[in-house]
Amino acid sequence: MKETVLETYGLTKYYGGTLALDHMDLKIPRGCICGFVGRNAAGKTTAIKLMLGLLKPTDGSAKLLGCDSQNLTPAIRQRIGYVTEGHRLFRWMSIANLEKFQRAFFPKQWDDSFFAEMIEYFELPKNKKIKHLSNGQRAQVSLALALAPNPELLVMDDPTLGLDAAIRRQFLEGMIQLIMQQGRTVFFSSHILGDVERVSDRIVVIDKGVIRADCSLEQFREAVKKVKLSFSDCPPARLDIEGLLYCRRSEKELELILIGTDDEKIKQWADSAAAIKYSIVKMNLEDQFIEFTAPPNHKKLFQWEKN
Amino acid sequence: MALWIQILPGLDKPIYAQIVAQISENVAKGELSPGDKLPAVRKLAAELVINPNTVARAYNVLEQAGLVTTKTGSGTFISDPKLRTTDAADINMLAERMDTIITRGINLGLKSGDLVVMFKKRLEKFANRQKSGKKKK
């Protein structure tokens, strides 16, 4: 078993009476890029803030690089990079001043020339104040600040939100460059599943504050399946198929969302249920995510069918 | 080396499988010959902006299929065709893919004779390309 760099144990957070995160257990091994996906308000930002010790959990705990999140020492913090949602930087500082400020937190490992290279590559005006930069430029500064100390663990909260395709790609390149070094780990949340698929080898899916998947991306891709079946008469009432997440019924058809059921078993079940036709629907990561996090009795919004 | 791989996230085909398919196609067309070296895992990962483990996984699948061999320390090479094993499951999958083409053909109103002629023509074209691909070396 690989060493874990990020762990949570029953991590729970209430805001007043609202449950934002419900007993989250996570184990992220060293050396991976982990995509953290979930719908809006699923609890991603809360989870990230709890992991970094920026919020107090109602219950449970988290560990970063083996150290409790609520008691992170400066020495541990120096090994962690964090990019906030919306790239919140001190607006009154110039890029040069911000670098000086940030460097002070990472006295041993700040890479001046790497930072300078990135600022030059992004064609950013070093002496301009943050408040006079565009959103995209601010994101680029934030990326440079996060990578310059060469962090062992980089945590990013929806870093590419609202960015154009070119800047998004720069973030992906940054992650790949970092991970090429021995023992680096990246944990990032995103709504852009094409990006997640591109760079991640691990995926964590959260829905309504509950962790629904924590596995390799490949496992997730292979496991989530959608099967359509049609029947000459009413579909069977009892669906005793292994791995059933939920089903949608219509008069003579069934749509099953299955987890980890192999194709041979699906075929056997379709035969035994006397389906006249069945097919395993091809899905990309986005389709899989939507089906996986769909509510159990989910109906399509724009679907006016007679029942 | 004339190895161009194009990655499209968002397809139903996983990224590692896209790499496997494209390298296999390059080998079949003779654009990659036995002994040719594949780019290093990290180099290809950086170039395509994808996770290095995804590239490693693709190379692994290719190795299991016998299409490439990895020599520790020196890299991954296209293997000698004589050493490749053919898997019954692979052949089965190929047969199933032919079914899709046959269905399309019949839906277009073609007869089986037409399809056979078409298939032969494509084979000839492929063989010609294979020859010219090898000549370039």
HADDOCK unambig.tbl for C-alpha pairs under 7 A between the chains (distance, minus, plus):
assign (segid A and resid 172 and name CA) (segid B and resid 49 and name CA) 6.75 0.50 0.50
assign (segid A and resid 173 and name CA) (segid B and resid 49 and name CA) 5.78 0.50 0.50
assign (segid A and resid 176 and name CA) (segid B and resid 46 and name CA) 6.59 0.50 0.50
assign (segid A and resid 176 and name CA) (segid B and resid 49 and name CA) 6.60 0.50 0.50
assign (segid A and resid 176 and name CA) (segid B and resid 50 and name CA) 6.95 0.50 0.50
assign (segid A and resid 176 and name CA) (segid B and resid 51 and name CA) 6.48 0.50 0.50
assign (segid A and resid 194 and name CA) (segid B and resid 9 and name CA) 5.09 0.50 0.50
assign (segid A and resid 194 and name CA) (segid B and resid 10 and name CA) 5.33 0.50 0.50
assign (segid A and resid 197 and name CA) (segid B and resid 9 and name CA) 6.41 0.50 0.50
assign (segid A and resid 198 and name CA) (segid B and resid 9 and name CA) 6.13 0.50 0.50
assign (segid A and resid 198 and name CA) (segid B and resid 50 and name CA) 5.06 0.50 0.50
assign (segid A and resid 198 and name CA) (segid B and resid 51 and name CA) 6.81 0.50 0.50
assign (segid A and resid 199 and name CA) (segid B and resid 49 and name CA) 6.95 0.50 0.50
assign (segid A and resid 199 and name CA) (segid B and resid 50 and name CA) 4.66 0.50 0.50
assign (segid A and resid 199 and name CA) (segid B and resid 51 and name CA) 4.64 0.50 0.50
assign (segid A and resid 200 and name CA) (segid B and resid 51 and name CA) 6.06 0.50 0.50
assign (segid A and resid 201 and name CA) (segid B and resid 51 and name CA) 6.54 0.50 0.50
assign (segid A and resid 201 and name CA) (segid B and resid 53 and name CA) 6.79 0.50 0.50
assign (segid A and resid 282 and name CA) (segid B and resid 12 and name CA) 5.92 0.50 0.50
assign (segid A and resid 283 and name CA) (segid B and resid 12 and name CA) 4.97 0.50 0.50
assign (segid A and resid 284 and name CA) (segid B and resid 10 and name CA) 5.56 0.50 0.50
assign (segid A and resid 284 and name CA) (segid B and resid 11 and name CA) 5.22 0.50 0.50
assign (segid A and resid 284 and name CA) (segid B and resid 12 and name CA) 3.96 0.50 0.50
assign (segid A and resid 285 and name CA) (segid B and resid 10 and name CA) 6.39 0.50 0.50
